[in-house]
Amino acid sequence: MIYALLDFDLIQKYNITIESFINKCYELDVKIIQYRDKNSDIKDIEQKLKKIRKLWNKTLIINDYVELIEYADGLHIGQEDLDKHQSIENIRKKIGNKILGLSTHNEKEILEANKLNIDYIGLGAYRATNTKDVKSIGGEKLIQIAKLSNKDVAMIGGVRLDDNIPNVKYKVIGSDICKLISTQ
């Protein structure tokens, strides 16, 4: 299944709108959109989330911003965000029963994530990506590491629409969707 990453910086780079990205997600039968915006202020991100929510009637995940959870169906955080919030339990208290995902990069992090009250893991980076700086590329070895997870796995980082990746539930796609839109 496709899990789309609507990265605000990326859609600006491709000069496409939130509307066109979401329309392409419907065409591709995307199940989840994650909204990531690393550079806008929180009020601007809130307004964009409200807009996305009006356009998207499927699952919407917000990246990083626990304080904006009321506008989304869930939250995705990175390993570095765990320190900021002290623990998954603190985050879970703030978001209640909404979806909670955590980025992982290796076997050690997956085994730790198996013990946490989360719904899925993002595992990667699978390949180099232009949506964010990646410290390590796991490549094909991530396919085997994914088997260690007792949570649903979303493969992240450089994943392409035509990738067939065993042992994962979701392929997280951002750039390929933008490329499809920009060539139309």
C-alpha angles and dihedrals in degrees: 000000000000121000108187125215109213098195110183095210090050096051089048090052090054091042093235130137131241087243094055091047092052093045090054089049090056090049091052093046092240112184101198135027120198115199115212123181117165099172111040123089117257095255090054091048089050091054092049091050091052089051092048091048090056091051100038120060097177130074115319122192124190119214116229102333107109088171090064096051093115088072095051143052093233151349134247120201136182128231090259090058092061091074092049092055095034094227148001087252090062091049091046090053090054097047101033115196095348120121116281124194131181130199116236131182109184148015094276093054092047092052090050091046090054087068095050131092095246132125102220144356130230107219122197166331092269093177137352111291136195094215094079143351110276122201097196136021114211099187120173094348088071089068089066093040089054088066089068093065121097088193128073110277126223111191110221138187123052095358114157130211092244095050115119104203118179122213095032131100097201137034109208108216128182114140096043091056091050091049091052091052096045093053095053 
